[in-house]
């Protein structure tokens, strides 16, 4: 399983500091949901989601990132 961060407005995946990619294969793998949430909250965009990407069987689980108010 890969843990990815995706901008819902652009469809791009977080790939590193100020880098966003269209291809999930080039995205940064956070390894844990907690790490992805922390990065998502640090980003300026309020429209982010966590994508849990599985290979076998191939499927995705999408979780919204709640920003702290």
Secondary structure, DSSP 8 states (H G I E B T S, - for coil): -EEEEEETTT--EEEETTEEESSGGGS---SSHHHHHHHHHHSS-S-EEEEEEEETTEEEEEEE-----
